[in-house]
Amino acid sequence: MVVRLRLVITGAGGLLGSALLTKTKEEEVYSFYNQHMPTLGIPVRASLEDASQLARTLQKIKPEAIVHAAALTDVDRCEKERDLANAVNYEATKVIARYAKDQRAFLIYVSTDYVFDGMKGMYHEQDKPAPVNFYGHTKLRGEQAIEELLSEYLIARTSVIYGSTPSSGKVNFALWVLNALKERKPISVTCDQFVSPTLNTNLANMIMECLERRLTGTLHLAGATRISRLDFASELSRVWSLDSSLISPVEMSKMNWYARRPRDSSLDVTKAQGVLKNTPDTIGQSLHSLRNELDAEIKDGGLQ
């Protein structure tokens, strides 16, 4: 008899959550969402803004493991609506961590490169966080709540998640670039902002391996290539044979952002490369996979 793991995935309608749902196997999966109902798993409406309702829902389902992928990731909105950002990114995480402690559930918390100040880049897991915006601050508080409450957990930091389909009503950076270039629209992309772009399906594979193996501590699960956003956009144009002259470089200081961004928040993934079988992909590997995924979706759409 196969004993099925009762698993909750928060943010199941999002870019990472939707990819995680495609990677589950024998698990009994509850897909927590807020606005965009996922098509896989058992959908459960759960607002992270309502801590008491979230706690009741967890107690009713009683998951044995949780992948907490939901967050308010709009950096400028977090800066402007601090109470909301704190409720979603910190208070809800604390509720989930308390449940995990009380029920001895295994928790994977998806965090961000934005916990760092961006002064040096290629951050290791043990480097000291110092967020420069409120989004990063709330995600770091989530990390700290988990560390204070739990002895067994995984904090998985990642960077600039992208994928083949828009999720939760948002178009990710890669699709934004591709859509604009295909429509021959000029775009401006930062030339002095460095990140570790992460394909959602690669990240989902890494997280599911961590779940299966119950890996604990802090792990940087991101793309294996440090790259500027400008060069990332240029690579997209090259792989899809689109006109790169439509891409104009712009400095971060010229961007009309409300909140500060770290200049170089790239993550060192050496630790993940050493412990995982599903290792972080390079930008070349990821864009090859992305192209295959987009081609498959076009083909499937044509057959329907």
Secondary structure, DSSP 8 states (H G I E B T S, - for coil): -----EEEEETTTSHHHHHHHHH--S-EEEEEESSS--SSSEEEE--TT-HHHHHHHHHHH--SEEEE------HHHHHH-HHHHHIIIIIHHHHHHHHHHHHT-EEEEEEEGGGS-SSS-SB-TTS----SSHHHHHHHHHHHHHHHH-SSEEEEEE--EE-SS-BTTB--HHHHHHHHHHTT--EEEESS-EE--EEHHHHHHHHHHHHHHT--EEEE-S-S--EEHHHHHHHHHHHTT--GGGEEEE-GGGS--SS---SB--B--HHHHHH-SS----HHHHHHHHHHHHHHHHHHHHH-
